[in-house]
Amino acid sequence: QVQLVESGGGLVQAGGSLRLSCAASGFTFSNYAMSWYRQAPGKEREFVAMISGAGGITNSADSAKGRFAISRDNAKKMVYLQMNSLKTEDTAVYYCRRLSDPTYWGQGTQVTVSS
């Protein structure tokens, strides 16, 4: 069974940093590109960043470019999102999922950025 468990969220001041983690299980992790999404209050869930199965290709939303970095450790079956220079508009619940499969989502981790 596919399982995705996010962690690392919290309350941080604007300009600060957080590192989110996602632990994956139940599938051959290295075979899948992974991604991070987020959902702010009252808004639709949106794409944040993706990374290919081997980790050589990454891409991110314009809102994340230059501030967020996605990475993965296939041996540990983990995907990470390093978030720097956080802004209040980054406040959201952050989720990881397989890029090609919207079926499985974790419970998410709350990120709150205060001004």
Salt bridges, closest charged atoms under 4 A:
GLU46 OE2 - ARG38 NE 2.68
ASP62 OD1 - LYS65 NZ 3.89
ASP90 OD1 - ARG38 NH1 2.89
ASP90 OD2 - ARG67 NH1 2.70
ASP101 OD2 - ARG98 NH2 2.60
